[in-house]
Amino acid sequence: MSVRLAVAGATGRMGQFILGLAAKDPAIEVTAALEYKGHAGIGKALSASLPQFKGSALLTSDPAQAFAVSRVLIDFTQPEASMEYLKAAVAKGAALVIGTTGFSDAQRAEIHEASKKIPLIQTYNYSVGMNLLFALVEEAAAKLGPAYDVEIIEAHHNQKKDAPSGSAIRLGEGVAKAWGKKLSDISVHGREGKVGVRKSGELGFHAVRGGDIVGDHTVLYAGANERLELRHQAHSREAFAQGALKAAAWLAGKPAGFYDMADVMGLKK
């Protein structure tokens, strides 16, 4: 049986990547597409806005309407829209794959609370390679220990609104966990002026923004006589779309709970 899928932000860049890949997957049926109120295509077949999409799904701004015909929603939009989709998913008992970033602490708490009622996946990055990097970075930090200085450098396109990236934060969380520390207690974001010598055990974050960079993340471990770099580069947003579809197929039919790509990929020990 195919997974009945709804896609939020369907006419945006990520939405189009997801729809394009879903159309090639016989295990997935796109049954609904969501866009903001006032979008010119609302109420019409999705193919009216995206001629390359040949399915029969309608474009709607009503998440309840989307969930009436779909089991899972993939959401790569904005936090405010995502919270509305979350409420509708809970009301309908539907599953949710969240790729949106930039949530506040209160919004993240609401997402975790919702996971007690519905199955959902939230992660900062759906790339399969990036999720392997999350695991490797934590393992390296545990093996090397705080004797090695760790710096996280991330680069993204000039339209990205938040910094550091959600993926950089997730990498930092892995390092902090390995060190038995709280991320907020060891984080240093950029350096300027007379900041003094680097403190042992601090974790540096550096954000680069420019051009059309899809996503680069480097974790540098600098020791006394050597250094190690673990790096991931995304060449296309299609890598995130592939991972999101893999997550949606995995999530369908799962019990309520908060999951991530480590669950999907079997990386949890």
Contacts in CASP RR format, 6 or more apart in sequence:
PFRMAT RR
TARGET T0000
AUTHOR 0000-0000-0000
METHOD contacts of the structure
MODEL  1
MSVRLAVAGATGRMGQFILGLAAKDPAIEVTAALEYKGHAGIGKALSASL
PQFKGSALLTSDPAQAFAVSRVLIDFTQPEASMEYLKAAVAKGAALVIGT
TGFSDAQRAEIHEASKKIPLIQTYNYSVGMNLLFALVEEAAAKLGPAYDV
EIIEAHHNQKKDAPSGSAIRLGEGVAKAWGKKLSDISVHGREGKVGVRKS
GELGFHAVRGGDIVGDHTVLYAGANERLELRHQAHSREAFAQGALKAAAW
LAGKPAGFYDMADVMGLKK
2 26 0 8 1.000
2 27 0 8 1.000
2 28 0 8 1.000
2 29 0 8 1.000
3 27 0 8 1.000
3 28 0 8 1.000
3 29 0 8 1.000
3 71 0 8 1.000
3 72 0 8 1.000
3 248 0 8 1.000
3 249 0 8 1.000
3 252 0 8 1.000
4 29 0 8 1.000
4 31 0 8 1.000
4 69 0 8 1.000
4 70 0 8 1.000
4 71 0 8 1.000
4 72 0 8 1.000
5 22 0 8 1.000
5 28 0 8 1.000
5 29 0 8 1.000
5 30 0 8 1.000
5 31 0 8 1.000
5 32 0 8 1.000
5 70 0 8 1.000
5 71 0 8 1.000
5 72 0 8 1.000
5 73 0 8 1.000
5 74 0 8 1.000
5 248 0 8 1.000
6 30 0 8 1.000
6 31 0 8 1.000
6 32 0 8 1.000
6 33 0 8 1.000
6 34 0 8 1.000
6 66 0 8 1.000
6 67 0 8 1.000
6 69 0 8 1.000
6 70 0 8 1.000
6 72 0 8 1.000
6 73 0 8 1.000
6 74 0 8 1.000
7 15 0 8 1.000
7 18 0 8 1.000
7 19 0 8 1.000
7 22 0 8 1.000
7 30 0 8 1.000
7 32 0 8 1.000
7 33 0 8 1.000
7 34 0 8 1.000
7 73 0 8 1.000
7 74 0 8 1.000
8 15 0 8 1.000
8 33 0 8 1.000
8 34 0 8 1.000
8 35 0 8 1.000
8 63 0 8 1.000
8 73 0 8 1.000
8 74 0 8 1.000
8 75 0 8 1.000
8 76 0 8 1.000
8 77 0 8 1.000
8 81 0 8 1.000
8 82 0 8 1.000
8 85 0 8 1.000
9 15 0 8 1.000
9 33 0 8 1.000
9 34 0 8 1.000
9 35 0 8 1.000
9 36 0 8 1.000
9 75 0 8 1.000
9 76 0 8 1.000
9 77 0 8 1.000
10 16 0 8 1.000
10 19 0 8 1.000
10 33 0 8 1.000
10 34 0 8 1.000
10 35 0 8 1.000
10 46 0 8 1.000
10 49 0 8 1.000
10 50 0 8 1.000
10 59 0 8 1.000
11 33 0 8 1.000
11 35 0 8 1.000
11 39 0 8 1.000
11 49 0 8 1.000
11 50 0 8 1.000
11 59 0 8 1.000
13 237 0 8 1.000
14 76 0 8 1.000
14 237 0 8 1.000
14 240 0 8 1.000
14 241 0 8 1.000
15 74 0 8 1.000
15 76 0 8 1.000
15 241 0 8 1.000
16 50 0 8 1.000
17 236 0 8 1.000
17 237 0 8 1.000
17 238 0 8 1.000
17 240 0 8 1.000
17 241 0 8 1.000
18 74 0 8 1.000
18 76 0 8 1.000
18 241 0 8 1.000
18 244 0 8 1.000
18 245 0 8 1.000
19 30 0 8 1.000
19 33 0 8 1.000
19 46 0 8 1.000
19 50 0 8 1.000
19 53 0 8 1.000
20 52 0 8 1.000
20 53 0 8 1.000
20 241 0 8 1.000
21 238 0 8 1.000
21 241 0 8 1.000
21 242 0 8 1.000
21 245 0 8 1.000
22 28 0 8 1.000
22 30 0 8 1.000
22 245 0 8 1.000
23 30 0 8 1.000
23 53 0 8 1.000
23 54 0 8 1.000
23 55 0 8 1.000
25 245 0 8 1.000
27 249 0 8 1.000
28 245 0 8 1.000
28 248 0 8 1.000
28 249 0 8 1.000
30 46 0 8 1.000
30 53 0 8 1.000
30 55 0 8 1.000
30 57 0 8 1.000
31 57 0 8 1.000
31 66 0 8 1.000
31 69 0 8 1.000
31 70 0 8 1.000
32 57 0 8 1.000
32 58 0 8 1.000
32 60 0 8 1.000
32 65 0 8 1.000
32 66 0 8 1.000
32 67 0 8 1.000
32 69 0 8 1.000
32 70 0 8 1.000
33 46 0 8 1.000
33 57 0 8 1.000
33 58 0 8 1.000
33 59 0 8 1.000
33 60 0 8 1.000
33 66 0 8 1.000
34 59 0 8 1.000
34 60 0 8 1.000
34 61 0 8 1.000
34 63 0 8 1.000
34 66 0 8 1.000
34 73 0 8 1.000
34 85 0 8 1.000
35 41 0 8 1.000
35 42 0 8 1.000
35 49 0 8 1.000
35 59 0 8 1.000
35 60 0 8 1.000
35 61 0 8 1.000
36 61 0 8 1.000
36 81 0 8 1.000
37 61 0 8 1.000
38 61 0 8 1.000
39 49 0 8 1.000
39 59 0 8 1.000
39 61 0 8 1.000
40 49 0 8 1.000
41 48 0 8 1.000
41 49 0 8 1.000
41 59 0 8 1.000
42 59 0 8 1.000
42 60 0 8 1.000
42 61 0 8 1.000
43 58 0 8 1.000
43 59 0 8 1.000
43 60 0 8 1.000
44 58 0 8 1.000
44 59 0 8 1.000
45 55 0 8 1.000
45 56 0 8 1.000
45 57 0 8 1.000
45 58 0 8 1.000
45 59 0 8 1.000
46 53 0 8 1.000
46 55 0 8 1.000
46 57 0 8 1.000
46 58 0 8 1.000
46 59 0 8 1.000
47 53 0 8 1.000
47 54 0 8 1.000
47 55 0 8 1.000
48 59 0 8 1.000
49 59 0 8 1.000
60 66 0 8 1.000
63 73 0 8 1.000
63 84 0 8 1.000
63 85 0 8 1.000
63 88 0 8 1.000
63 89 0 8 1.000
64 88 0 8 1.000
64 91 0 8 1.000
64 92 0 8 1.000
66 73 0 8 1.000
66 88 0 8 1.000
67 73 0 8 1.000
67 88 0 8 1.000
67 89 0 8 1.000
67 91 0 8 1.000
67 92 0 8 1.000
67 93 0 8 1.000
67 94 0 8 1.000
68 92 0 8 1.000
70 94 0 8 1.000
71 94 0 8 1.000
71 95 0 8 1.000
71 252 0 8 1.000
71 253 0 8 1.000
72 94 0 8 1.000
72 95 0 8 1.000
72 96 0 8 1.000
72 97 0 8 1.000
72 248 0 8 1.000
72 251 0 8 1.000
72 252 0 8 1.000
73 85 0 8 1.000
73 89 0 8 1.000
73 94 0 8 1.000
73 95 0 8 1.000
73 96 0 8 1.000
73 97 0 8 1.000
74 97 0 8 1.000
74 99 0 8 1.000
74 244 0 8 1.000
74 245 0 8 1.000
74 248 0 8 1.000
75 81 0 8 1.000
75 82 0 8 1.000
75 85 0 8 1.000
75 96 0 8 1.000
75 97 0 8 1.000
75 98 0 8 1.000
75 99 0 8 1.000
75 100 0 8 1.000
76 99 0 8 1.000
76 100 0 8 1.000
76 240 0 8 1.000
76 244 0 8 1.000
77 85 0 8 1.000
77 100 0 8 1.000
78 100 0 8 1.000
79 100 0 8 1.000
79 102 0 8 1.000
79 103 0 8 1.000
79 104 0 8 1.000
79 107 0 8 1.000
81 100 0 8 1.000
82 98 0 8 1.000
82 100 0 8 1.000
82 103 0 8 1.000
82 107 0 8 1.000
83 107 0 8 1.000
83 110 0 8 1.000
85 96 0 8 1.000
86 96 0 8 1.000
86 98 0 8 1.000
86 110 0 8 1.000
86 111 0 8 1.000
86 114 0 8 1.000
86 120 0 8 1.000
88 94 0 8 1.000
89 95 0 8 1.000
89 96 0 8 1.000
89 114 0 8 1.000
89 118 0 8 1.000
89 120 0 8 1.000
90 114 0 8 1.000
90 117 0 8 1.000
90 118 0 8 1.000
93 117 0 8 1.000
93 118 0 8 1.000
94 118 0 8 1.000
95 118 0 8 1.000
95 119 0 8 1.000
95 120 0 8 1.000
95 248 0 8 1.000
95 251 0 8 1.000
95 252 0 8 1.000
95 253 0 8 1.000
95 254 0 8 1.000
96 114 0 8 1.000
96 118 0 8 1.000
96 119 0 8 1.000
96 120 0 8 1.000
96 121 0 8 1.000
97 120 0 8 1.000
97 121 0 8 1.000
97 244 0 8 1.000
97 247 0 8 1.000
97 248 0 8 1.000
97 251 0 8 1.000
98 111 0 8 1.000
98 120 0 8 1.000
98 121 0 8 1.000
98 122 0 8 1.000
98 123 0 8 1.000
99 122 0 8 1.000
99 123 0 8 1.000
99 124 0 8 1.000
99 126 0 8 1.000
99 244 0 8 1.000
101 124 0 8 1.000
101 162 0 8 1.000
101 165 0 8 1.000
101 166 0 8 1.000
102 161 0 8 1.000
102 162 0 8 1.000
102 166 0 8 1.000
103 111 0 8 1.000
111 120 0 8 1.000
111 122 0 8 1.000
111 258 0 8 1.000
112 258 0 8 1.000
114 120 0 8 1.000
115 256 0 8 1.000
115 257 0 8 1.000
115 258 0 8 1.000
116 256 0 8 1.000
116 257 0 8 1.000
117 256 0 8 1.000
118 256 0 8 1.000
118 257 0 8 1.000
119 251 0 8 1.000
119 253 0 8 1.000
119 254 0 8 1.000
119 255 0 8 1.000
119 256 0 8 1.000
119 257 0 8 1.000
119 259 0 8 1.000
120 251 0 8 1.000
120 257 0 8 1.000
120 258 0 8 1.000
120 259 0 8 1.000
121 247 0 8 1.000
121 251 0 8 1.000
121 259 0 8 1.000
121 260 0 8 1.000
121 261 0 8 1.000
121 263 0 8 1.000
121 264 0 8 1.000
122 258 0 8 1.000
122 260 0 8 1.000
123 131 0 8 1.000
123 170 0 8 1.000
123 247 0 8 1.000
123 260 0 8 1.000
123 261 0 8 1.000
124 165 0 8 1.000
124 166 0 8 1.000
124 167 0 8 1.000
124 169 0 8 1.000
124 170 0 8 1.000
125 131 0 8 1.000
125 134 0 8 1.000
125 166 0 8 1.000
125 167 0 8 1.000
125 170 0 8 1.000
125 240 0 8 1.000
125 261 0 8 1.000
126 239 0 8 1.000
126 240 0 8 1.000
126 241 0 8 1.000
126 242 0 8 1.000
126 243 0 8 1.000
126 244 0 8 1.000
126 246 0 8 1.000
126 247 0 8 1.000
126 261 0 8 1.000
127 232 0 8 1.000
127 234 0 8 1.000
127 239 0 8 1.000
127 240 0 8 1.000
127 242 0 8 1.000
127 243 0 8 1.000
128 239 0 8 1.000
128 242 0 8 1.000
128 243 0 8 1.000
128 246 0 8 1.000
128 261 0 8 1.000
128 265 0 8 1.000
129 232 0 8 1.000
129 239 0 8 1.000
130 167 0 8 1.000
130 217 0 8 1.000
130 232 0 8 1.000
130 234 0 8 1.000
130 239 0 8 1.000
131 260 0 8 1.000
131 261 0 8 1.000
131 262 0 8 1.000
131 265 0 8 1.000
131 267 0 8 1.000
132 265 0 8 1.000
132 267 0 8 1.000
133 171 0 8 1.000
133 217 0 8 1.000
133 219 0 8 1.000
133 230 0 8 1.000
133 232 0 8 1.000
134 170 0 8 1.000
134 171 0 8 1.000
134 174 0 8 1.000
134 262 0 8 1.000
135 262 0 8 1.000
135 267 0 8 1.000
136 230 0 8 1.000
137 171 0 8 1.000
137 172 0 8 1.000
137 174 0 8 1.000
137 175 0 8 1.000
137 219 0 8 1.000
137 230 0 8 1.000
138 174 0 8 1.000
138 175 0 8 1.000
138 177 0 8 1.000
138 178 0 8 1.000
139 178 0 8 1.000
140 219 0 8 1.000
140 221 0 8 1.000
140 228 0 8 1.000
140 230 0 8 1.000
141 150 0 8 1.000
141 174 0 8 1.000
141 175 0 8 1.000
141 178 0 8 1.000
141 179 0 8 1.000
141 221 0 8 1.000
142 178 0 8 1.000
144 221 0 8 1.000
144 223 0 8 1.000
144 228 0 8 1.000
145 178 0 8 1.000
145 179 0 8 1.000
146 179 0 8 1.000
146 200 0 8 1.000
146 201 0 8 1.000
147 223 0 8 1.000
147 224 0 8 1.000
148 221 0 8 1.000
148 222 0 8 1.000
148 223 0 8 1.000
148 228 0 8 1.000
149 198 0 8 1.000
149 200 0 8 1.000
149 201 0 8 1.000
149 202 0 8 1.000
149 220 0 8 1.000
149 221 0 8 1.000
149 222 0 8 1.000
149 223 0 8 1.000
150 175 0 8 1.000
150 201 0 8 1.000
150 203 0 8 1.000
150 204 0 8 1.000
150 219 0 8 1.000
150 220 0 8 1.000
150 221 0 8 1.000
150 222 0 8 1.000
151 203 0 8 1.000
151 204 0 8 1.000
151 205 0 8 1.000
151 206 0 8 1.000
151 219 0 8 1.000
151 220 0 8 1.000
151 222 0 8 1.000
152 164 0 8 1.000
152 168 0 8 1.000
152 171 0 8 1.000
152 172 0 8 1.000
152 175 0 8 1.000
152 203 0 8 1.000
152 204 0 8 1.000
152 205 0 8 1.000
152 206 0 8 1.000
152 217 0 8 1.000
152 218 0 8 1.000
152 219 0 8 1.000
152 220 0 8 1.000
153 206 0 8 1.000
153 208 0 8 1.000
153 216 0 8 1.000
153 217 0 8 1.000
153 218 0 8 1.000
153 220 0 8 1.000
154 164 0 8 1.000
154 165 0 8 1.000
154 167 0 8 1.000
154 168 0 8 1.000
154 205 0 8 1.000
154 206 0 8 1.000
154 207 0 8 1.000
154 208 0 8 1.000
154 215 0 8 1.000
154 216 0 8 1.000
154 217 0 8 1.000
154 218 0 8 1.000
155 207 0 8 1.000
155 208 0 8 1.000
155 209 0 8 1.000
155 210 0 8 1.000
155 213 0 8 1.000
155 215 0 8 1.000
155 216 0 8 1.000
156 165 0 8 1.000
156 207 0 8 1.000
156 208 0 8 1.000
156 209 0 8 1.000
156 210 0 8 1.000
156 213 0 8 1.000
156 214 0 8 1.000
156 215 0 8 1.000
156 216 0 8 1.000
157 209 0 8 1.000
157 210 0 8 1.000
157 211 0 8 1.000
157 212 0 8 1.000
157 213 0 8 1.000
157 214 0 8 1.000
157 215 0 8 1.000
158 209 0 8 1.000
158 210 0 8 1.000
158 211 0 8 1.000
158 212 0 8 1.000
160 209 0 8 1.000
163 207 0 8 1.000
163 209 0 8 1.000
164 189 0 8 1.000
164 205 0 8 1.000
164 206 0 8 1.000
164 207 0 8 1.000
165 207 0 8 1.000
165 215 0 8 1.000
165 217 0 8 1.000
167 215 0 8 1.000
167 217 0 8 1.000
168 205 0 8 1.000
168 207 0 8 1.000
168 217 0 8 1.000
169 183 0 8 1.000
171 217 0 8 1.000
171 219 0 8 1.000
172 183 0 8 1.000
172 187 0 8 1.000
172 203 0 8 1.000
172 205 0 8 1.000
173 183 0 8 1.000
175 203 0 8 1.000
175 219 0 8 1.000
176 182 0 8 1.000
176 183 0 8 1.000
176 186 0 8 1.000
176 203 0 8 1.000
179 186 0 8 1.000
179 201 0 8 1.000
181 201 0 8 1.000
183 203 0 8 1.000
186 201 0 8 1.000
186 202 0 8 1.000
186 203 0 8 1.000
187 202 0 8 1.000
187 203 0 8 1.000
187 204 0 8 1.000
187 205 0 8 1.000
188 202 0 8 1.000
188 203 0 8 1.000
188 204 0 8 1.000
188 205 0 8 1.000
189 204 0 8 1.000
189 205 0 8 1.000
189 206 0 8 1.000
190 204 0 8 1.000
190 205 0 8 1.000
190 206 0 8 1.000
208 216 0 8 1.000
214 233 0 8 1.000
214 234 0 8 1.000
214 235 0 8 1.000
214 236 0 8 1.000
214 237 0 8 1.000
215 233 0 8 1.000
215 234 0 8 1.000
216 231 0 8 1.000
216 232 0 8 1.000
216 233 0 8 1.000
216 234 0 8 1.000
217 231 0 8 1.000
217 232 0 8 1.000
218 229 0 8 1.000
218 230 0 8 1.000
218 231 0 8 1.000
219 229 0 8 1.000
219 230 0 8 1.000
219 231 0 8 1.000
220 227 0 8 1.000
220 228 0 8 1.000
220 229 0 8 1.000
221 227 0 8 1.000
221 228 0 8 1.000
221 229 0 8 1.000
221 230 0 8 1.000
234 240 0 8 1.000
243 261 0 8 1.000
243 264 0 8 1.000
246 264 0 8 1.000
247 261 0 8 1.000
247 264 0 8 1.000
250 263 0 8 1.000
250 264 0 8 1.000
251 259 0 8 1.000
251 264 0 8 1.000
261 267 0 8 1.000
262 268 0 8 1.000
END
